[in-house]
Amino acid sequence: MRRHLFILAAVAASLALHSCFTGVESTPRIGAGEVRKETAAAVAEDTVLAGVLPESFDSWRPGKKFLVDDSRISLLFGTTLPQGRDLRGDTLVYAGSSRVTDYAGQPVTILRFTDTRFPGDTLDYRVNSDSPAELPFAVQLSMVEKAREILTGRTFYLLTRSRRDSADNIIPGRRYVAVTVDSVMPGTAVNPVKIQFTDDKGVQAFLFMPGGASATSPRRFGAVLAVNDPRKRYPSVTDEVWANIIDGKVAAGMTRDECRLSLGKPATVDRIPGSSYLYERWAYDNGIYLIFEDGVLTQFRR
């Protein structure tokens, strides 16, 4: 009895949602296997920037340049940095290193840098290691140069809706569309590669990403860009449905996999068996609800 009441309540709630399309049976379907192919292909794309890695300290040579991303780098240079000077945005040039003994008799390495704004000053960074891992709060410009050689002028396909505008605000946009990389510039210490691109409608925006394969990073190349047109992986999807997917929209008659391509994975999924249909309700954190009957979207609220 309780189960029947739950089903009736769920169905009644679904009727309150918005419906905008009929002709459900004519909608072509894509399978979960095809969606899995998309994920596998994205992993393969990580090889594009596999060689764009920070150089190890052993490879540093005088003249190597770093762009300061964070004012906190000032804490590293102690009294060798004039009081009140903010280094953010400055380019530091590596001038060499020396091995000395500190006041406690412990060996330390001194890394020397000059600031292109004040070339007469020497900034010393003392580390308790003979092989420092990195210069914190800064971008190795050699990484940016390598990425620029690889990416500039090439066409890729967006796998994300999130990008940044010229004021560095996060903005939404179209997905699975062709974009051409206009330029590559320094990003942040965490995501040192910043690309400027223009999409197929002439809209410019920016993406930040790390170098290397970076398989665990949500901003890795293969998570945000693809080399090949994703549209070709889904030949059974109609142009009308694909247009919805690009714009992040849904329409009644779309399959679960098509809705997932358009909106991403739902936050929660409730399955409700009925007398003749299997009802499935998807809920997203932004308030979107989808109702499926036997895997086909019949009702939704956006």
C-alpha positions in Angstrom: 0.0 0.0 0.0 2.8 2.4 0.9 4.6 1.7 -2.3 1.4 2.5 -4.4 1.0 5.8 -2.5 4.7 6.7 -3.2 4.2 5.9 -6.9 1.1 8.0 -7.1 2.7 10.9 -5.3 5.8 10.8 -7.6 3.6 10.7 -10.7 1.5 13.6 -9.4 4.6 15.6 -8.8 5.9 14.9 -12.3 2.7 16.2 -13.8 3.5 19.6 -12.3 6.7 19.7 -14.2 7.0 21.4 -17.6 6.6 19.3 -20.8 7.4 20.7 -24.2 7.6 17.9 -26.8 5.7 14.9 -28.2 6.7 12.2 -30.6 8.8 10.3 -28.0 9.0 7.1 -30.0 10.8 8.7 -32.9 13.8 9.9 -30.9 17.0 8.0 -31.7 18.9 6.7 -28.8 22.5 6.5 -27.8 23.9 3.9 -25.4 26.0 3.9 -22.3 28.8 2.4 -24.3 29.1 5.5 -26.5 29.2 7.7 -23.4 32.0 5.5 -22.0 33.9 6.0 -25.3 33.8 9.8 -24.7 35.4 9.3 -21.3 38.2 7.1 -22.7 38.9 9.6 -25.5 39.2 12.4 -23.0 41.9 10.5 -21.1 43.8 10.0 -24.4 43.8 13.8 -24.9 46.0 14.2 -21.9 49.1 13.4 -24.0 48.8 16.8 -25.8 50.5 18.6 -23.0 52.4 15.6 -21.5 55.7 17.3 -22.2 54.8 20.6 -20.7 56.3 20.1 -17.3 58.1 22.3 -14.8 61.9 21.8 -15.1 63.6 20.2 -12.1 66.1 22.4 -10.2 69.0 20.4 -11.6 68.0 21.7 -15.1 67.8 25.4 -14.1 70.3 27.6 -15.8 71.0 31.3 -15.1 68.5 33.3 -17.1 65.6 31.0 -16.4 62.5 33.1 -15.9 59.6 32.9 -13.4 56.4 35.0 -13.3 55.2 35.8 -9.8 51.6 34.9 -9.3 51.2 35.6 -5.5 52.4 38.4 -3.3 53.2 35.8 -0.6 56.4 35.0 -2.5 57.9 38.1 -0.7 58.1 35.9 2.5 60.7 33.7 0.8 63.3 36.4 0.3 63.6 37.8 3.8 65.7 40.9 4.3 67.1 40.7 0.7 63.7 42.1 -0.5 63.2 45.9 0.1 60.5 46.4 2.7 57.0 47.0 1.2 57.9 45.8 -2.3 55.1 43.7 -3.9 56.5 41.2 -6.4 53.2 40.0 -7.8 53.3 40.3 -11.6 57.1 40.7 -11.7 59.4 38.5 -13.7 62.2 36.9 -11.7 65.4 35.7 -13.4 67.4 32.9 -11.9 71.0 34.0 -11.3 72.5 30.8 -9.8 72.9 29.1 -6.5 75.4 28.4 -3.8 75.7 26.0 -0.9 76.5 27.5 2.5 76.2 26.7 6.3 73.6 28.4 8.4 74.0 29.7 12.0 73.2 26.3 13.4 75.9 24.6 11.2 73.3 23.1 8.9 73.9 23.2 5.1 71.4 25.3 3.1 71.1 26.2 -0.5 70.7 29.9 -1.5 68.9 30.5 -4.8 69.6 33.9 -6.3 67.2 35.9 -8.4 67.0 39.3 -10.0 63.8 41.2 -10.7 63.5 42.6 -14.2 61.9 45.8 -12.7 64.9 46.3 -10.4 67.8 44.5 -12.2 70.4 45.8 -9.7 68.8 44.0 -6.7 69.6 40.4 -5.8 66.9 38.4 -4.0 68.0 35.3 -2.0 65.8 32.3 -1.3 67.2 30.0 1.3 66.1 26.3 1.3 67.1 23.4 3.5 67.7 21.1 0.5 70.4 20.6 -2.2 67.7 20.1 -4.8 64.7 22.4 -4.3 61.4 21.2 -5.8 60.2 24.5 -7.1 59.9 28.3 -6.7 56.6 28.6 -4.8 54.0 31.2 -5.9 55.4 31.5 -9.4 55.0 30.2 -12.9 57.9 28.7 -14.8 57.7 30.6 -18.1 59.4 27.7 -19.9 56.2 25.8 -19.5 54.2 28.6 -21.1 56.6 28.7 -24.0 56.3 25.0 -24.7 52.5 25.1 -24.4 52.4 28.1 -26.8 54.4 26.1 -29.4 52.0 23.2 -29.2 48.6 24.9 -29.0 48.7 28.2 -30.8 46.6 28.2 -34.0 45.2 24.7 -33.5 41.5 23.9 -33.4 40.1 21.8 -30.6 36.6 21.1 -29.2 35.3 22.3 -25.8 34.3 19.6 -23.3 33.3 22.1 -20.6 30.8 24.9 -20.3 32.9 26.8 -17.8 35.4 29.4 -19.0 36.6 32.9 -18.1 36.1 36.3 -19.7 38.7 39.0 -20.1 37.9 40.3 -16.5 38.7 36.8 -15.2 35.1 36.1 -14.3 33.8 32.5 -14.6 31.1 32.4 -17.3 29.0 29.6 -18.8 29.0 28.8 -22.5 28.4 26.3 -25.2 29.9 22.8 -25.1 31.3 20.5 -27.8 31.9 23.4 -30.2 35.1 24.1 -32.2 37.5 26.6 -30.8 40.8 28.0 -32.1 43.6 28.8 -29.8 44.6 32.5 -30.3 47.4 32.7 -27.8 48.9 31.1 -24.7 50.0 33.1 -21.7 51.1 32.6 -18.1 48.3 31.4 -15.8 48.7 30.7 -12.0 51.1 28.7 -9.9 48.6 25.9 -9.8 47.4 26.1 -13.4 50.3 27.7 -15.2 48.9 27.5 -18.7 46.3 30.1 -19.7 44.9 29.9 -23.3 42.8 32.4 -25.1 40.5 30.9 -27.7 37.8 32.0 -30.2 34.8 29.7 -30.7 32.8 29.0 -33.9 30.7 32.1 -33.3 33.6 34.4 -32.8 33.3 34.6 -29.0 36.6 34.9 -27.1 37.3 33.4 -23.7 40.0 31.8 -21.6 40.9 28.5 -19.9 43.5 27.7 -17.2 45.1 24.3 -17.1 48.1 22.5 -15.7 50.8 20.9 -17.8 51.8 17.3 -18.1 49.2 14.5 -18.1 47.7 15.7 -14.8 45.2 12.8 -14.8 43.7 13.9 -11.4 43.2 17.5 -12.3 39.7 18.6 -13.2 41.3 21.3 -15.5 43.7 19.0 -17.3 43.7 19.3 -21.1 41.7 16.1 -21.7 39.0 17.2 -19.3 38.3 20.5 -21.0 39.4 20.1 -24.7 39.3 17.4 -27.3 41.3 17.0 -30.5 38.5 15.4 -32.5 34.9 16.5 -32.9 32.8 14.8 -30.2 29.7 15.0 -32.5 31.2 12.1 -34.6 31.0 9.8 -31.6 27.2 10.0 -31.6 26.0 9.4 -35.1 22.5 8.3 -33.9 21.8 11.7 -32.2 19.8 14.0 -34.4 20.9 17.5 -35.2 18.0 18.9 -33.2 19.0 17.0 -30.1 22.7 17.8 -30.6 21.8 21.5 -30.7 20.2 21.1 -27.3 23.2 19.3 -26.0 25.6 22.0 -27.1 23.4 24.7 -25.4 22.9 22.7 -22.2 19.1 22.2 -22.8 16.8 19.2 -22.7 13.5 18.4 -24.5 11.0 15.7 -24.0 11.9 12.7 -26.0 15.6 12.8 -25.2 17.2 9.7 -23.7 18.9 9.5 -20.4 22.4 9.4 -22.0 21.5 12.5 -24.2 20.4 14.4 -21.1 23.5 13.4 -19.3 25.6 14.7 -22.2 23.7 18.0 -22.0 23.4 18.6 -18.2 26.0 16.2 -16.7 25.4 13.7 -14.0 22.4 14.4 -11.6 22.9 14.8 -7.9 20.3 12.2 -7.1 18.3 9.5 -9.0 15.0 8.0 -7.8 13.6 5.0 -9.6 9.8 4.3 -9.2 8.4 1.2 -10.8 4.8 1.7 -12.1 2.2 -0.6 -13.6 3.4 -0.1 -17.2 6.4 2.2 -16.9 9.6 2.5 -15.0 9.6 6.1 -13.7 13.0 7.7 -13.0 13.5 11.2 -11.5 16.8 13.0 -11.8 17.5 16.0 -9.5 20.3 18.5 -10.0 21.8 20.8 -7.4 20.7 23.9 -9.4 17.0 22.9 -9.1 16.6 21.1 -12.4 14.4 18.0 -12.3 13.9 15.4 -15.1 11.3 12.7 -15.3 11.9 9.7 -17.5 9.5 6.9 -18.5 11.4 3.8 -19.6 14.5 5.8 -20.2 12.9 8.6 -22.3 12.4 12.1 -20.9 8.8 13.0 -20.6 8.7 15.9 -18.1 11.2 18.4 -16.8 11.6 21.6 -14.8 14.4 24.0 -15.4 
